[in-house]
C-alpha cells in the first residue's frame, strides 16, 4: 500500500468540491470542509474531514449541529461521538479503507451514504445502514440514565 500524497488528495478535493476549503500542512495533515447533499431530497450538510499522519482520517458533520435524533433516542447511531458528530464509516480492522485511497472516492461518498441512512433513521427509528453497533462510554452512561428515568417514571404511575 502506497500512501497518496496529501497534495494529490488536496487536488482531488478541490476538483470534486470547488467551493470547499482545504488546509494542508505539508504531507502530515489535511483538513477539508465542504457541503454535500446526499440525494435530491436531502438536506445540505457541512462535513469536515481531518487527516493526520499516523492517526488516520476522521469525518464529522459540522452543520447542522446538533443533528436531530430519532424519536426517543439520545444518541446517534454508528458514530464515534454523538456530541462531536464523528461518523463511523468503516470497520478499521476490516481493511476497508487505507491511505492509498482517495477521500473523494471513499470517505466522502461513505459519509453521504451514512447521511442517507441517518435521514431514514430519523423518520423511521430504524437504522438500515448495517455496521457494528458500538457506543462511547459517555453514550452508554446517557442511555443508562435515560433507562433509569424511564423505569422510575413507570414505577410512579
N, C-alpha and C positions, 0 to 999 in steps of 0.2 A: 504494500500500500504506500503510495507516494502522496504526501500531503500537498494539496493545492496551495499555491501561494495566496496570500491574502490580497495581493494586487489583482490576481485573476478573479478571486471572489468578489472584490470591490467592483471590478469592471462588469461582471455579470449582473450584480445587484443594480448598478446604475443603468444598465441596458434594459433589464426587465422592469425596473421600477424607477423611471426617470425623475419623478418628483420626490423620491425618498432621500433620506440623509444617511451618509456613510462616513464614519470616523474610523480611521485606521492608524495604529501605532506600529509602524514597521511591519514585520511579519509575525508579531506577537499577539496583537489584539485588534479586533474589529467590532464595531457596533453599528448596526443597521436599524433604522426606524422608518417604517413605511406603512401606508394604508392598504388594506386589502378588502375586497368584497367577495366573500366565498362563493356566492351564487347570485343570480339576478334578483332573487327575493330576499337576500340577506342584508343585514345592516352593514355599515362600514366600521371596520376595526383598525386600530393602530397597533402594530406589532413592533416589538424590539427584539432583535437577535443580538446576543452578545457572545463573542468567541474570545477565549483567552487560551493561549498555547498551554498545553498540559492540563487544562481544566475543561476543555471541550466547549460546546455551544449550548446556550440556554435561550429559550424563546418565551417571551412574556406578552400578554395582552395589556397594552398601556391604556387604551381607551376602547370602550367605556370602562370606567373603574368606579365602583365595583361592578363586575358582571352580575346580572340578575341570576338568581338561583331558582331552581325548580321549586314548586310549592312544597313547603315542609322541610326543605333541605337547608343545611347550614354550611356545607362545603361544596366546592366544585368537584366534579368527577375527573379523574385522570389528570391531576395536576400535582406538582411537587409542593406547591404552596398556594392556598386559596388567597390569602392577603396579597401576595406578590403576583398572583395570576400567572405563575410559571407553569407552562404546559408540559405534560408528559406526552411526547410524540413517538417514542420508540423505546424498545426494551434494550438498555445499554449493553447488557451482556449477550444480546442476541445477534450482534454484528450486523444490525440493520442500517446503521449509519457510521461513517468514518470520515476523516478529514480529506479523503481523496474525492469526495463527492461535493458537487456544487450545492450551495444553500438554496438557490433558486429552483433546483430540481428535486430537492428532498425536504428540508426542514420547513421552508415557507409553504409549499403545497400541503405538507402534512399538517401544518398549523391551520391552514384553510379548511382542510378536511375535519380537523378537531372542532373548528368553529361551527361547521355544518352539523356535526353530531351534538355539539353544545346547544345550538338553536332548537333542535328536535327534543333534546333532553328538557329544556326549559318548558316547552309546550306539552310534553307527554309524561315527564317524570321517569322516562326510561332511557338509559344510555345504550345506544346501538353501535357505538364505535369500537367495541371489543376492547382488548387490552387487559392488563392485570390490575386488579383493584389494589390500591395502596393509599394510605393516609399518612400525613406527617404526625408527629407526636402532638402538636398543638391541635390539629384537627381531630385526633382521637379524643382528646380532652373535651373539645367543644361538643362532639357527638355524645360523649358520656354525660356531660352536663345537661344537654337537651333531653336525653333519655330520662335522667333523674327528675327533671322538671315535669315531663310527661307523666311519669309514674306518680309523682306527688299530686299532680292535678287530678289524676284518675282516682287516687285513694281518698281525696277530699270530696268527691262527688257522691 
